[in-house]
């Protein structure tokens, strides 16, 4: 699992598996799930992450995109 945070865009991406993404679905405003060909979740993107993630979350240790 890999995570990266883009401070300028305030976007967090969590890659759960190294698989080809064949589709995405916005499950809540600003929260996208990426799916492989079998319909399994392989990634999660959170836009405006500082607004969506619980208070106290520390993005500082994640590699900036």
PDB file of N, CA, C, O and CB in Angstrom:
ATOM      1  N   UNK A   1       0.849  -1.165   0.000  1.00  0.00           N
ATOM      2  CA  UNK A   1       0.000   0.000   0.000  1.00  0.00           C
ATOM      3  C   UNK A   1       0.900   1.235   0.000  1.00  0.00           C
ATOM      4  O   UNK A   1       1.881   1.311   0.740  1.00  0.00           O
ATOM      5  CB  UNK A   1      -0.969  -0.006   1.222  1.00  0.00           C
ATOM      6  N   UNK A   2       0.541   2.194  -0.846  1.00  0.00           N
ATOM      7  CA  UNK A   2       1.292   3.437  -0.953  1.00  0.00           C
ATOM      8  C   UNK A   2       0.328   4.599  -0.781  1.00  0.00           C
ATOM      9  O   UNK A   2      -0.832   4.525  -1.186  1.00  0.00           O
ATOM     10  CB  UNK A   2       2.041   3.530  -2.314  1.00  0.00           C
ATOM     11  N   UNK A   3       0.817   5.665  -0.180  1.00  0.00           N
ATOM     12  CA  UNK A   3       0.011   6.869  -0.006  1.00  0.00           C
ATOM     13  C   UNK A   3       0.833   8.072  -0.423  1.00  0.00           C
ATOM     14  O   UNK A   3       2.052   8.111  -0.258  1.00  0.00           O
ATOM     15  CB  UNK A   3      -0.477   7.015   1.458  1.00  0.00           C
ATOM     16  N   UNK A   4       0.125   9.054  -0.972  1.00  0.00           N
ATOM     17  CA  UNK A   4       0.807  10.314  -1.296  1.00  0.00           C
ATOM     18  C   UNK A   4      -0.180  11.455  -1.099  1.00  0.00           C
ATOM     19  O   UNK A   4      -1.387  11.310  -1.293  1.00  0.00           O
ATOM     20  CB  UNK A   4       1.367  10.305  -2.764  1.00  0.00           C
ATOM     21  N   UNK A   5       0.370  12.579  -0.713  1.00  0.00           N
ATOM     22  CA  UNK A   5      -0.440  13.757  -0.446  1.00  0.00           C
ATOM     23  C   UNK A   5       0.133  14.920  -1.221  1.00  0.00           C
ATOM     24  O   UNK A   5       1.332  15.189  -1.148  1.00  0.00           O
ATOM     25  CB  UNK A   5      -0.498  14.074   1.066  1.00  0.00           C
ATOM     26  N   UNK A   6      -0.706  15.607  -1.957  1.00  0.00           N
ATOM     27  CA  UNK A   6      -0.317  16.798  -2.702  1.00  0.00           C
ATOM     28  C   UNK A   6      -0.836  18.001  -1.917  1.00  0.00           C
ATOM     29  O   UNK A   6      -2.034  18.285  -1.911  1.00  0.00           O
ATOM     30  CB  UNK A   6      -0.884  16.777  -4.184  1.00  0.00           C
ATOM     31  N   UNK A   7       0.073  18.693  -1.265  1.00  0.00           N
ATOM     32  CA  UNK A   7      -0.285  19.819  -0.397  1.00  0.00           C
ATOM     33  C   UNK A   7      -0.973  20.942  -1.177  1.00  0.00           C
ATOM     34  O   UNK A   7      -1.949  21.520  -0.698  1.00  0.00           O
ATOM     35  CB  UNK A   7       0.963  20.362   0.301  1.00  0.00           C
ATOM     36  N   UNK A   8      -0.471  21.253  -2.372  1.00  0.00           N
ATOM     37  CA  UNK A   8      -1.054  22.337  -3.162  1.00  0.00           C
ATOM     38  C   UNK A   8      -2.494  22.037  -3.564  1.00  0.00           C
ATOM     39  O   UNK A   8      -3.348  22.924  -3.535  1.00  0.00           O
ATOM     40  CB  UNK A   8      -0.214  22.589  -4.404  1.00  0.00           C
ATOM     41  N   UNK A   9      -2.763  20.794  -3.937  1.00  0.00           N
ATOM     42  CA  UNK A   9      -4.112  20.405  -4.357  1.00  0.00           C
ATOM     43  C   UNK A   9      -4.968  19.941  -3.182  1.00  0.00           C
ATOM     44  O   UNK A   9      -6.179  19.770  -3.322  1.00  0.00           O
ATOM     45  CB  UNK A   9      -4.036  19.302  -5.403  1.00  0.00           C
ATOM     46  N   UNK A  10      -4.341  19.738  -2.027  1.00  0.00           N
ATOM     47  CA  UNK A  10      -5.006  19.181  -0.842  1.00  0.00           C
ATOM     48  C   UNK A  10      -5.703  17.873  -1.213  1.00  0.00           C
ATOM     49  O   UNK A  10      -6.870  17.649  -0.893  1.00  0.00           O
ATOM     50  CB  UNK A  10      -6.031  20.197  -0.250  1.00  0.00           C
ATOM     51  N   UNK A  11      -4.934  17.006  -1.910  1.00  0.00           N
ATOM     52  CA  UNK A  11      -5.459  15.731  -2.386  1.00  0.00           C
ATOM     53  C   UNK A  11      -4.631  14.580  -1.810  1.00  0.00           C
ATOM     54  O   UNK A  11      -3.401  14.619  -1.813  1.00  0.00           O
ATOM     55  CB  UNK A  11      -5.458  15.682  -3.935  1.00  0.00           C
ATOM     56  N   UNK A  12      -5.323  13.570  -1.324  1.00  0.00           N
ATOM     57  CA  UNK A  12      -4.693  12.382  -0.760  1.00  0.00           C
ATOM     58  C   UNK A  12      -5.051  11.193  -1.635  1.00  0.00           C
ATOM     59  O   UNK A  12      -6.216  11.012  -1.987  1.00  0.00           O
ATOM     60  CB  UNK A  12      -5.138  12.146   0.718  1.00  0.00           C
ATOM     61  N   UNK A  13      -4.057  10.377  -1.991  1.00  0.00           N
ATOM     62  CA  UNK A  13      -4.322   9.154  -2.750  1.00  0.00           C
ATOM     63  C   UNK A  13      -3.723   7.975  -1.996  1.00  0.00           C
ATOM     64  O   UNK A  13      -2.558   8.002  -1.598  1.00  0.00           O
ATOM     65  CB  UNK A  13      -3.738   9.245  -4.197  1.00  0.00           C
ATOM     66  N   UNK A  14      -4.527   6.950  -1.809  1.00  0.00           N
ATOM     67  CA  UNK A  14      -4.076   5.714  -1.172  1.00  0.00           C
ATOM     68  C   UNK A  14      -4.196   4.611  -2.216  1.00  0.00           C
ATOM     69  O   UNK A  14      -5.296   4.270  -2.651  1.00  0.00           O
ATOM     70  CB  UNK A  14      -4.915   5.378   0.130  1.00  0.00           C
ATOM     71  N   UNK A  15      -3.052   4.056  -2.611  1.00  0.00           N
ATOM     72  CA  UNK A  15      -3.019   2.966  -3.581  1.00  0.00           C
ATOM     73  C   UNK A  15      -2.982   1.659  -2.799  1.00  0.00           C
ATOM     74  O   UNK A  15      -2.021   1.380  -2.082  1.00  0.00           O
ATOM     75  CB  UNK A  15      -1.784   3.090  -4.552  1.00  0.00           C
ATOM     76  N   UNK A  16      -4.026   0.869  -2.943  1.00  0.00           N
ATOM     77  CA  UNK A  16      -4.145  -0.372  -2.186  1.00  0.00           C
ATOM     78  C   UNK A  16      -3.481  -1.552  -2.883  1.00  0.00           C
ATOM     79  O   UNK A  16      -3.017  -2.486  -2.231  1.00  0.00           O
ATOM     80  CB  UNK A  16      -5.595  -0.682  -1.942  1.00  0.00           C
ATOM     81  N   UNK A  17      -3.440  -1.504  -4.206  1.00  0.00           N
ATOM     82  CA  UNK A  17      -2.858  -2.603  -4.984  1.00  0.00           C
ATOM     83  C   UNK A  17      -2.274  -2.044  -6.267  1.00  0.00           C
ATOM     84  O   UNK A  17      -2.714  -1.009  -6.769  1.00  0.00           O
ATOM     85  CB  UNK A  17      -3.918  -3.701  -5.294  1.00  0.00           C
ATOM     86  N   UNK A  18      -1.278  -2.744  -6.790  1.00  0.00           N
ATOM     87  CA  UNK A  18      -0.654  -2.356  -8.049  1.00  0.00           C
ATOM     88  C   UNK A  18      -1.417  -3.063  -9.168  1.00  0.00           C
ATOM     89  O   UNK A  18      -1.001  -4.119  -9.646  1.00  0.00           O
ATOM     90  CB  UNK A  18       0.886  -2.721  -8.075  1.00  0.00           C
ATOM     91  N   UNK A  19      -2.535  -2.471  -9.578  1.00  0.00           N
ATOM     92  CA  UNK A  19      -3.397  -3.064 -10.601  1.00  0.00           C
ATOM     93  C   UNK A  19      -3.862  -1.970 -11.544  1.00  0.00           C
ATOM     94  O   UNK A  19      -3.869  -0.790 -11.193  1.00  0.00           O
ATOM     95  CB  UNK A  19      -4.613  -3.796  -9.962  1.00  0.00           C
ATOM     96  N   UNK A  20      -4.246  -2.372 -12.730  1.00  0.00           N
ATOM     97  CA  UNK A  20      -4.768  -1.431 -13.711  1.00  0.00           C
ATOM     98  C   UNK A  20      -6.148  -0.957 -13.290  1.00  0.00           C
ATOM     99  O   UNK A  20      -7.023  -1.761 -12.969  1.00  0.00           O
ATOM    100  CB  UNK A  20      -4.819  -2.068 -15.108  1.00  0.00           C
ATOM    101  N   UNK A  21      -6.330   0.346 -13.297  1.00  0.00           N
ATOM    102  CA  UNK A  21      -7.621   0.931 -12.946  1.00  0.00           C
ATOM    103  C   UNK A  21      -8.488   0.949 -14.203  1.00  0.00           C
ATOM    104  O   UNK A  21      -8.101   1.503 -15.232  1.00  0.00           O
ATOM    105  CB  UNK A  21      -7.454   2.376 -12.349  1.00  0.00           C
ATOM    106  N   UNK A  22      -9.665   0.334 -14.101  1.00  0.00           N
ATOM    107  CA  UNK A  22     -10.570   0.301 -15.252  1.00  0.00           C
ATOM    108  C   UNK A  22     -11.818   1.151 -15.032  1.00  0.00           C
ATOM    109  O   UNK A  22     -12.598   1.367 -15.960  1.00  0.00           O
ATOM    110  CB  UNK A  22     -10.974  -1.131 -15.551  1.00  0.00           C
ATOM    111  N   UNK A  23     -12.004   1.628 -13.815  1.00  0.00           N
ATOM    112  CA  UNK A  23     -13.159   2.461 -13.533  1.00  0.00           C
ATOM    113  C   UNK A  23     -13.023   3.165 -12.205  1.00  0.00           C
ATOM    114  O   UNK A  23     -12.236   2.765 -11.347  1.00  0.00           O
ATOM    115  CB  UNK A  23     -14.419   1.637 -13.551  1.00  0.00           C
ATOM    116  N   UNK A  24     -13.800   4.216 -12.049  1.00  0.00           N
ATOM    117  CA  UNK A  24     -13.808   4.991 -10.812  1.00  0.00           C
ATOM    118  C   UNK A  24     -15.238   5.362 -10.483  1.00  0.00           C
ATOM    119  O   UNK A  24     -16.092   5.455 -11.365  1.00  0.00           O
ATOM    120  CB  UNK A  24     -12.922   6.260 -10.932  1.00  0.00           C
ATOM    121  N   UNK A  25     -15.486   5.572  -9.201  1.00  0.00           N
ATOM    122  CA  UNK A  25     -16.811   5.992  -8.761  1.00  0.00           C
ATOM    123  C   UNK A  25     -16.663   6.992  -7.631  1.00  0.00           C
ATOM    124  O   UNK A  25     -15.913   6.766  -6.681  1.00  0.00           O
ATOM    125  CB  UNK A  25     -17.664   4.780  -8.315  1.00  0.00           C
ATOM    126  N   UNK A  26     -17.383   8.098  -7.741  1.00  0.00           N
ATOM    127  CA  UNK A  26     -17.399   9.090  -6.664  1.00  0.00           C
ATOM    128  C   UNK A  26     -18.461   8.648  -5.661  1.00  0.00           C
ATOM    129  O   UNK A  26     -19.656   8.707  -5.951  1.00  0.00           O
ATOM    130  CB  UNK A  26     -17.689  10.549  -7.212  1.00  0.00           C
ATOM    131  N   UNK A  27     -18.022   8.204  -4.477  1.00  0.00           N
ATOM    132  CA  UNK A  27     -18.948   7.654  -3.486  1.00  0.00           C
ATOM    133  C   UNK A  27     -19.507   8.720  -2.558  1.00  0.00           C
ATOM    134  O   UNK A  27     -20.564   8.528  -1.956  1.00  0.00           O
ATOM    135  CB  UNK A  27     -18.258   6.588  -2.670  1.00  0.00           C
ATOM    136  N   UNK A  28     -18.818   9.826  -2.439  1.00  0.00           N
ATOM    137  CA  UNK A  28     -19.252  11.035  -1.731  1.00  0.00           C
ATOM    138  C   UNK A  28     -18.580  12.179  -2.459  1.00  0.00           C
ATOM    139  O   UNK A  28     -17.573  11.969  -3.135  1.00  0.00           O
ATOM    140  CB  UNK A  28     -18.876  11.010  -0.171  1.00  0.00           C
ATOM    141  N   UNK A  29     -19.105  13.373  -2.339  1.00  0.00           N
ATOM    142  CA  UNK A  29     -18.438  14.491  -3.008  1.00  0.00           C
ATOM    143  C   UNK A  29     -16.961  14.581  -2.606  1.00  0.00           C
ATOM    144  O   UNK A  29     -16.631  14.736  -1.430  1.00  0.00           O
ATOM    145  CB  UNK A  29     -19.155  15.808  -2.678  1.00  0.00           C
ATOM    146  N   UNK A  30     -16.079  14.481  -3.612  1.00  0.00           N
ATOM    147  CA  UNK A  30     -14.639  14.578  -3.370  1.00  0.00           C
ATOM    148  C   UNK A  30     -13.964  13.287  -2.971  1.00  0.00           C
ATOM    149  O   UNK A  30     -12.757  13.284  -2.730  1.00  0.00           O
ATOM    150  CB  UNK A  30     -14.391  15.571  -2.328  1.00  0.00           C
ATOM    151  N   UNK A  31     -14.700  12.182  -2.891  1.00  0.00           N
ATOM    152  CA  UNK A  31     -14.104  10.895  -2.517  1.00  0.00           C
ATOM    153  C   UNK A  31     -14.378   9.883  -3.624  1.00  0.00           C
ATOM    154  O   UNK A  31     -15.520   9.511  -3.892  1.00  0.00           O
ATOM    155  CB  UNK A  31     -14.669  10.387  -1.150  1.00  0.00           C
ATOM    156  N   UNK A  32     -13.279   9.450  -4.260  1.00  0.00           N
ATOM    157  CA  UNK A  32     -13.357   8.541  -5.402  1.00  0.00           C
ATOM    158  C   UNK A  32     -12.743   7.194  -5.055  1.00  0.00           C
ATOM    159  O   UNK A  32     -11.720   7.124  -4.374  1.00  0.00           O
ATOM    160  CB  UNK A  32     -12.654   9.145  -6.625  1.00  0.00           C
ATOM    161  N   UNK A  33     -13.373   6.130  -5.527  1.00  0.00           N
ATOM    162  CA  UNK A  33     -12.809   4.789  -5.442  1.00  0.00           C
ATOM    163  C   UNK A  33     -12.405   4.364  -6.843  1.00  0.00           C
ATOM    164  O   UNK A  33     -13.157   4.569  -7.795  1.00  0.00           O
ATOM    165  CB  UNK A  33     -13.822   3.777  -4.813  1.00  0.00           C
ATOM    166  N   UNK A  34     -11.214   3.769  -6.977  1.00  0.00           N
ATOM    167  CA  UNK A  34     -10.740   3.227  -8.245  1.00  0.00           C
ATOM    168  C   UNK A  34     -10.865   1.711  -8.195  1.00  0.00           C
ATOM    169  O   UNK A  34     -10.569   1.087  -7.176  1.00  0.00           O
ATOM    170  CB  UNK A  34      -9.267   3.659  -8.534  1.00  0.00           C
ATOM    171  N   UNK A  35     -11.312   1.118  -9.316  1.00  0.00           N
ATOM    172  CA  UNK A  35     -11.579  -0.320  -9.374  1.00  0.00           C
ATOM    173  C   UNK A  35     -10.754  -0.999 -10.459  1.00  0.00           C
ATOM    174  O   UNK A  35     -10.422  -0.392 -11.477  1.00  0.00           O
ATOM    175  CB  UNK A  35     -13.062  -0.572  -9.617  1.00  0.00           C
ATOM    176  N   UNK A  36     -10.425  -2.285 -10.223  1.00  0.00           N
ATOM    177  CA  UNK A  36      -9.768  -3.097 -11.239  1.00  0.00           C
ATOM    178  C   UNK A  36     -10.833  -3.791 -12.086  1.00  0.00           C
ATOM    179  O   UNK A  36     -12.025  -3.555 -11.891  1.00  0.00           O
ATOM    180  CB  UNK A  36      -8.807  -4.138 -10.589  1.00  0.00           C
ATOM    181  N   UNK A  37     -10.419  -4.642 -13.020  1.00  0.00           N
ATOM    182  CA  UNK A  37     -11.342  -5.303 -13.939  1.00  0.00           C
ATOM    183  C   UNK A  37     -12.325  -6.232 -13.229  1.00  0.00           C
ATOM    184  O   UNK A  37     -13.401  -6.510 -13.759  1.00  0.00           O
ATOM    185  CB  UNK A  37     -10.564  -6.085 -14.965  1.00  0.00           C
ATOM    186  N   UNK A  38     -11.970  -6.712 -12.041  1.00  0.00           N
ATOM    187  CA  UNK A  38     -12.852  -7.605 -11.279  1.00  0.00           C
ATOM    188  C   UNK A  38     -13.781  -6.827 -10.347  1.00  0.00           C
ATOM    189  O   UNK A  38     -14.570  -7.427  -9.618  1.00  0.00           O
ATOM    190  CB  UNK A  38     -12.021  -8.600 -10.468  1.00  0.00           C
ATOM    191  N   UNK A  39     -13.690  -5.508 -10.367  1.00  0.00           N
ATOM    192  CA  UNK A  39     -14.549  -4.686  -9.526  1.00  0.00           C
ATOM    193  C   UNK A  39     -14.041  -4.490  -8.111  1.00  0.00           C
ATOM    194  O   UNK A  39     -14.772  -4.014  -7.242  1.00  0.00           O
ATOM    195  CB  UNK A  39     -15.893  -5.283  -9.472  1.00  0.00           C
ATOM    196  N   UNK A  40     -12.788  -4.856  -7.879  1.00  0.00           N
ATOM    197  CA  UNK A  40     -12.191  -4.684  -6.549  1.00  0.00           C
ATOM    198  C   UNK A  40     -11.578  -3.303  -6.416  1.00  0.00           C
ATOM    199  O   UNK A  40     -11.047  -2.761  -7.386  1.00  0.00           O
ATOM    200  CB  UNK A  40     -11.125  -5.762  -6.284  1.00  0.00           C
ATOM    201  N   UNK A  41     -11.646  -2.730  -5.224  1.00  0.00           N
ATOM    202  CA  UNK A  41     -11.079  -1.401  -4.961  1.00  0.00           C
ATOM    203  C   UNK A  41      -9.556  -1.501  -4.939  1.00  0.00           C
ATOM    204  O   UNK A  41      -8.985  -2.304  -4.201  1.00  0.00           O
ATOM    205  CB  UNK A  41     -11.612  -0.816  -3.611  1.00  0.00           C
ATOM    206  N   UNK A  42      -8.906  -0.672  -5.762  1.00  0.00           N
ATOM    207  CA  UNK A  42      -7.448  -0.658  -5.810  1.00  0.00           C
ATOM    208  C   UNK A  42      -6.863   0.683  -5.386  1.00  0.00           C
ATOM    209  O   UNK A  42      -5.654   0.802  -5.185  1.00  0.00           O
ATOM    210  CB  UNK A  42      -6.977  -0.998  -7.201  1.00  0.00           C
ATOM    211  N   UNK A  43      -7.735   1.707  -5.249  1.00  0.00           N
ATOM    212  CA  UNK A  43      -7.243   3.009  -4.837  1.00  0.00           C
ATOM    213  C   UNK A  43      -8.360   3.895  -4.330  1.00  0.00           C
ATOM    214  O   UNK A  43      -9.527   3.723  -4.681  1.00  0.00           O
ATOM    215  CB  UNK A  43      -6.531   3.682  -5.979  1.00  0.00           C
ATOM    216  N   UNK A  44      -7.974   4.850  -3.494  1.00  0.00           N
ATOM    217  CA  UNK A  44      -8.911   5.810  -2.922  1.00  0.00           C
ATOM    218  C   UNK A  44      -8.309   7.197  -3.083  1.00  0.00           C
ATOM    219  O   UNK A  44      -7.174   7.438  -2.672  1.00  0.00           O
ATOM    220  CB  UNK A  44      -9.215   5.492  -1.416  1.00  0.00           C
ATOM    221  N   UNK A  45      -9.066   8.104  -3.679  1.00  0.00           N
ATOM    222  CA  UNK A  45      -8.620   9.486  -3.823  1.00  0.00           C
ATOM    223  C   UNK A  45      -9.554  10.378  -3.010  1.00  0.00           C
ATOM    224  O   UNK A  45     -10.777  10.261  -3.094  1.00  0.00           O
ATOM    225  CB  UNK A  45      -8.591   9.923  -5.330  1.00  0.00           C
ATOM    226  N   UNK A  46      -8.958  11.269  -2.223  1.00  0.00           N
ATOM    227  CA  UNK A  46      -9.738  12.197  -1.410  1.00  0.00           C
ATOM    228  C   UNK A  46      -9.308  13.613  -1.769  1.00  0.00           C
ATOM    229  O   UNK A  46      -8.191  14.036  -1.468  1.00  0.00           O
ATOM    230  CB  UNK A  46      -9.549  11.917   0.123  1.00  0.00           C
ATOM    231  N   UNK A  47     -10.217  14.335  -2.417  1.00  0.00           N
ATOM    232  CA  UNK A  47      -9.972  15.731  -2.751  1.00  0.00           C
ATOM    233  C   UNK A  47     -10.386  16.589  -1.563  1.00  0.00           C
ATOM    234  O   UNK A  47     -11.286  16.211  -0.813  1.00  0.00           O
ATOM    235  CB  UNK A  47     -10.741  16.149  -4.041  1.00  0.00           C
ATOM    236  N   UNK A  48      -9.747  17.732  -1.384  1.00  0.00           N
ATOM    237  CA  UNK A  48      -9.971  18.570  -0.198  1.00  0.00           C
ATOM    238  C   UNK A  48      -9.805  17.718   1.057  1.00  0.00           C
ATOM    239  O   UNK A  48     -10.634  17.741   1.966  1.00  0.00           O
ATOM    240  CB  UNK A  48     -11.389  19.229  -0.233  1.00  0.00           C
ATOM    241  N   UNK A  49      -8.714  16.973   1.074  1.00  0.00           N
ATOM    242  CA  UNK A  49      -8.467  15.989   2.126  1.00  0.00           C
ATOM    243  C   UNK A  49      -8.514  16.587   3.531  1.00  0.00           C
ATOM    244  O   UNK A  49      -9.011  15.943   4.456  1.00  0.00           O
ATOM    245  CB  UNK A  49      -7.130  15.336   1.904  1.00  0.00           C
ATOM    246  N   UNK A  50      -8.012  17.787   3.703  1.00  0.00           N
ATOM    247  CA  UNK A  50      -7.999  18.376   5.040  1.00  0.00           C
ATOM    248  C   UNK A  50      -9.407  18.616   5.573  1.00  0.00           C
ATOM    249  O   UNK A  50      -9.596  18.764   6.781  1.00  0.00           O
ATOM    250  CB  UNK A  50      -7.226  19.681   5.027  1.00  0.00           C
ATOM    251  N   UNK A  51     -10.399  18.655   4.680  1.00  0.00           N
ATOM    252  CA  UNK A  51     -11.786  18.822   5.106  1.00  0.00           C
ATOM    253  C   UNK A  51     -12.482  17.486   5.367  1.00  0.00           C
ATOM    254  O   UNK A  51     -13.416  17.421   6.166  1.00  0.00           O
ATOM    255  CB  UNK A  51     -12.556  19.600   4.058  1.00  0.00           C
ATOM    256  N   UNK A  52     -12.028  16.412   4.694  1.00  0.00           N
ATOM    257  CA  UNK A  52     -12.689  15.108   4.773  1.00  0.00           C
ATOM    258  C   UNK A  52     -12.096  14.166   5.823  1.00  0.00           C
ATOM    259  O   UNK A  52     -12.802  13.318   6.369  1.00  0.00           O
ATOM    260  CB  UNK A  52     -12.629  14.444   3.436  1.00  0.00           C
ATOM    261  N   UNK A  53     -10.812  14.313   6.102  1.00  0.00           N
ATOM    262  CA  UNK A  53     -10.123  13.382   7.001  1.00  0.00           C
ATOM    263  C   UNK A  53     -10.243  13.891   8.439  1.00  0.00           C
ATOM    264  O   UNK A  53     -10.227  15.097   8.689  1.00  0.00           O
ATOM    265  CB  UNK A  53      -8.620  13.219   6.595  1.00  0.00           C
ATOM    266  N   UNK A  54     -10.362  12.964   9.364  1.00  0.00           N
ATOM    267  CA  UNK A  54     -10.553  13.304  10.776  1.00  0.00           C
ATOM    268  C   UNK A  54      -9.470  14.249  11.290  1.00  0.00           C
ATOM    269  O   UNK A  54      -8.317  14.186  10.864  1.00  0.00           O
ATOM    270  CB  UNK A  54     -10.571  12.037  11.621  1.00  0.00           C
ATOM    271  N   UNK A  55      -9.856  15.110  12.196  1.00  0.00           N
ATOM    272  CA  UNK A  55      -8.935  16.049  12.820  1.00  0.00           C
ATOM    273  C   UNK A  55      -7.775  15.285  13.460  1.00  0.00           C
ATOM    274  O   UNK A  55      -7.968  14.244  14.089  1.00  0.00           O
ATOM    275  CB  UNK A  55      -9.666  16.916  13.873  1.00  0.00           C
ATOM    276  N   UNK A  56      -6.594  15.815  13.289  1.00  0.00           N
ATOM    277  CA  UNK A  56      -5.400  15.187  13.849  1.00  0.00           C
ATOM    278  C   UNK A  56      -4.651  14.324  12.845  1.00  0.00           C
ATOM    279  O   UNK A  56      -3.555  13.848  13.138  1.00  0.00           O
ATOM    280  CB  UNK A  56      -5.775  14.353  15.037  1.00  0.00           C
ATOM    281  N   UNK A  57      -5.226  14.115  11.665  1.00  0.00           N
ATOM    282  CA  UNK A  57      -4.535  13.334  10.634  1.00  0.00           C
ATOM    283  C   UNK A  57      -3.254  14.061  10.237  1.00  0.00           C
ATOM    284  O   UNK A  57      -3.253  15.281  10.070  1.00  0.00           O
ATOM    285  CB  UNK A  57      -5.453  13.107   9.387  1.00  0.00           C
ATOM    286  N   UNK A  58      -2.172  13.316  10.087  1.00  0.00           N
ATOM    287  CA  UNK A  58      -0.871  13.901   9.783  1.00  0.00           C
ATOM    288  C   UNK A  58      -0.447  13.494   8.382  1.00  0.00           C
ATOM    289  O   UNK A  58      -0.082  12.341   8.151  1.00  0.00           O
ATOM    290  CB  UNK A  58       0.189  13.465  10.820  1.00  0.00           C
ATOM    291  N   UNK A  59      -0.496  14.439   7.443  1.00  0.00           N
ATOM    292  CA  UNK A  59      -0.094  14.169   6.071  1.00  0.00           C
ATOM    293  C   UNK A  59       1.398  14.437   5.847  1.00  0.00           C
ATOM    294  O   UNK A  59       1.925  14.124   4.780  1.00  0.00           O
ATOM    295  CB  UNK A  59      -0.921  15.012   5.115  1.00  0.00           C
ATOM    296  N   UNK A  60       2.072  15.002   6.827  1.00  0.00           N
ATOM    297  CA  UNK A  60       3.458  15.460   6.669  1.00  0.00           C
ATOM    298  C   UNK A  60       4.405  14.334   6.268  1.00  0.00           C
ATOM    299  O   UNK A  60       5.372  14.585   5.550  1.00  0.00           O
ATOM    300  CB  UNK A  60       3.944  16.092   7.956  1.00  0.00           C
ATOM    301  N   UNK A  61       4.159  13.114   6.706  1.00  0.00           N
ATOM    302  CA  UNK A  61       5.079  12.010   6.422  1.00  0.00           C
ATOM    303  C   UNK A  61       4.836  11.370   5.046  1.00  0.00           C
ATOM    304  O   UNK A  61       5.598  10.496   4.632  1.00  0.00           O
ATOM    305  CB  UNK A  61       4.955  10.950   7.505  1.00  0.00           C
ATOM    306  N   UNK A  62       3.782  11.797   4.334  1.00  0.00           N
ATOM    307  CA  UNK A  62       3.484  11.246   3.026  1.00  0.00           C
ATOM    308  C   UNK A  62       4.288  11.978   1.958  1.00  0.00           C
ATOM    309  O   UNK A  62       4.543  13.176   2.085  1.00  0.00           O
ATOM    310  CB  UNK A  62       1.981  11.334   2.730  1.00  0.00           C
ATOM    311  N   UNK A  63       4.676  11.284   0.935  1.00  0.00           N
ATOM    312  CA  UNK A  63       5.460  11.862  -0.149  1.00  0.00           C
ATOM    313  C   UNK A  63       4.572  12.803  -0.947  1.00  0.00           C
ATOM    314  O   UNK A  63       3.489  12.414  -1.385  1.00  0.00           O
ATOM    315  CB  UNK A  63       6.059  10.756  -1.062  1.00  0.00           C
ATOM    316  N   UNK A  64       5.016  14.025  -1.138  1.00  0.00           N
ATOM    317  CA  UNK A  64       4.258  14.999  -1.928  1.00  0.00           C
ATOM    318  C   UNK A  64       4.300  14.613  -3.383  1.00  0.00           C
ATOM    319  O   UNK A  64       5.336  14.193  -3.897  1.00  0.00           O
ATOM    320  CB  UNK A  64       4.809  16.423  -1.736  1.00  0.00           C
ATOM    321  N   UNK A  65       3.173  14.756  -4.046  1.00  0.00           N
ATOM    322  CA  UNK A  65       3.101  14.412  -5.476  1.00  0.00           C
ATOM    323  C   UNK A  65       3.666  15.544  -6.302  1.00  0.00           C
ATOM    324  O   UNK A  65       3.699  15.456  -7.529  1.00  0.00           O
ATOM    325  CB  UNK A  65       1.645  14.110  -5.908  1.00  0.00           C
TER     326      UNK A  65
END
